[in-house]
Amino acid sequence: MVLALQVLGTAVALVVVALFVFGLRRRLIQRPGGTFDCSLRSAPEAAEPPTGKGWVYGVARYSGDRIEWFRVFSYAPRPRQVLERSAIEVIRRRMPQGEEELALLSDAVVLSCAHRGDRLELAMSEDALTGFLAWLEAAPPGQRVNVA
């Protein structure tokens, strides 16, 4: 009985520590400012209808001429994806369709982009989209920017 209580107490302590570290990581990501909720996935082929599969919920952070994207449900201190402003090409925007409405936040807008030859989709709120497009358009003079 005592052993069972010790094991249970240790398990509860580990869960509390894990949740604390998880919350601390989120605060450290947001600390420099300029963050927004942003889901990301590799874009499906153009002929395929959109599905809810492949979306990963994350937090994006502006960092100079880059956007650093972090998975929300991760303990990794480094960004999972880094998007450079000069390499981002916005192809189109659309509203979530079908199963995507369940996989994304309720007010999300899907932005189809190309980054260094890779096609990807970003889903963010309308307010975050306005800020993202303004950030893209505010590129230094002489830098090529393509915003659809």
C-alpha positions as CSV (number, residue, x, y, z in Angstrom):
1,M,0.0,0.0,0.0
2,V,2.8,2.4,0.9
3,L,4.6,1.5,-2.3
4,A,1.5,2.2,-4.4
5,L,1.1,5.7,-2.7
6,Q,4.8,6.5,-3.4
7,V,4.4,5.5,-7.0
8,L,1.2,7.5,-7.4
9,G,2.8,10.5,-5.6
10,T,5.8,10.3,-7.9
11,A,3.6,10.1,-11.0
12,V,1.6,13.1,-9.9
13,A,4.8,15.1,-9.2
14,L,6.1,14.2,-12.7
15,V,2.9,15.4,-14.4
16,V,3.0,18.7,-12.5
17,V,6.6,19.3,-13.4
18,A,5.9,18.4,-17.1
19,L,3.0,20.8,-17.2
20,F,5.1,23.5,-15.5
21,V,7.9,23.1,-18.1
22,F,5.4,23.1,-20.9
23,G,3.9,26.4,-19.7
24,L,7.4,27.9,-19.1
25,R,8.4,27.0,-22.7
26,R,5.3,28.8,-24.1
27,R,6.1,31.9,-22.0
28,L,9.7,31.9,-23.2
29,I,8.6,31.7,-26.8
30,Q,6.2,34.6,-26.3
31,R,8.6,36.7,-24.3
32,P,10.2,38.7,-27.1
33,G,6.8,39.6,-28.4
34,G,5.2,39.4,-31.8
35,T,3.7,35.9,-31.6
36,F,0.4,34.5,-33.0
37,D,-1.4,31.2,-33.1
38,C,-0.7,29.5,-36.4
39,S,-1.4,26.0,-37.7
40,L,0.9,24.6,-40.4
41,R,1.0,21.7,-42.8
42,S,2.6,20.7,-46.0
43,A,0.2,21.6,-48.8
44,P,-1.6,18.7,-50.5
45,E,-1.5,18.3,-54.3
46,A,-3.6,20.8,-56.1
47,A,-5.9,18.2,-57.5
48,E,-6.8,16.8,-54.1
49,P,-9.7,18.3,-52.1
50,P,-8.7,19.8,-48.8
51,T,-8.9,17.5,-45.8
52,G,-8.4,18.0,-42.1
53,K,-5.3,15.8,-42.1
54,G,-1.7,17.0,-41.5
55,W,-2.5,20.2,-39.6
56,V,-0.2,20.8,-36.6
57,Y,-1.1,23.5,-34.1
58,G,1.6,25.9,-33.3
59,V,2.8,29.4,-32.4
60,A,4.7,31.6,-34.8
61,R,7.0,34.4,-33.7
62,Y,8.3,37.3,-35.8
63,S,12.1,37.5,-35.5
64,G,13.6,40.2,-37.8
65,D,13.2,39.0,-41.4
66,R,12.1,35.5,-40.3
67,I,9.1,33.8,-38.8
68,E,9.9,31.0,-36.4
69,W,7.2,28.4,-36.0
70,F,7.0,26.2,-32.9
71,R,4.8,23.2,-32.3
72,V,2.5,23.9,-29.3
73,F,2.6,20.3,-28.0
74,S,6.4,19.9,-27.8
75,Y,9.2,20.6,-25.3
76,A,11.7,21.5,-28.0
77,P,13.3,24.9,-27.4
78,R,14.1,25.5,-31.1
79,P,11.6,26.4,-33.8
80,R,10.4,23.4,-35.9
81,Q,10.2,25.6,-39.1
82,V,11.8,28.9,-40.0
83,L,10.3,31.0,-42.8
84,E,12.4,33.8,-44.3
85,R,10.5,36.8,-45.6
86,S,12.4,37.0,-48.9
87,A,11.6,33.3,-49.7
88,I,7.8,33.4,-48.8
89,E,5.4,33.6,-51.8
90,V,1.7,33.8,-51.0
91,I,-0.3,31.9,-53.6
92,R,-3.8,32.3,-52.3
93,R,-6.1,32.5,-49.3
94,R,-9.2,30.6,-48.6
95,M,-11.6,29.6,-45.8
96,P,-11.3,26.1,-44.3
97,Q,-13.4,23.5,-46.1
98,G,-15.0,20.3,-44.9
99,E,-13.0,18.5,-42.2
100,E,-10.5,21.4,-42.0
101,E,-13.2,23.3,-40.0
102,L,-12.9,20.8,-37.3
103,A,-9.1,20.6,-37.4
104,L,-8.5,24.3,-37.2
105,L,-9.4,27.1,-34.8
106,S,-12.9,28.5,-35.5
107,D,-11.9,31.9,-37.0
108,A,-9.0,30.5,-39.1
109,V,-8.1,31.6,-42.7
110,V,-5.9,29.2,-44.7
111,L,-3.0,30.8,-46.6
112,S,-1.3,28.7,-49.3
113,C,2.3,29.6,-49.7
114,A,5.5,28.6,-51.3
115,H,8.8,28.7,-49.4
116,R,12.1,27.8,-51.1
117,G,10.2,25.5,-53.5
118,D,8.1,23.8,-50.8
119,R,4.4,24.3,-50.7
120,L,2.8,24.8,-47.3
121,E,-0.3,26.1,-45.8
122,L,-0.7,28.3,-42.8
123,A,-3.9,28.7,-40.9
124,M,-4.3,31.8,-38.7
125,S,-7.0,34.2,-37.5
126,E,-8.0,37.1,-39.7
127,D,-6.2,39.6,-37.4
128,A,-3.0,37.5,-37.5
129,L,-3.3,37.3,-41.3
130,T,-3.5,41.1,-41.5
131,G,-0.4,41.4,-39.5
132,F,1.4,38.7,-41.4
133,L,0.6,40.3,-44.8
134,A,1.7,43.7,-43.5
135,W,5.0,42.2,-42.3
136,L,5.5,40.6,-45.7
137,E,4.8,43.9,-47.5
138,A,7.1,45.9,-45.1
139,A,10.2,44.2,-46.6
140,P,13.2,46.4,-47.0
141,P,13.6,48.2,-50.4
142,G,14.9,46.0,-53.1
143,Q,13.6,42.8,-51.6
144,R,11.2,40.8,-53.8
145,V,7.9,40.2,-52.1
146,N,4.9,38.4,-53.6
147,V,1.6,38.8,-51.8
148,A,-1.5,37.5,-53.6
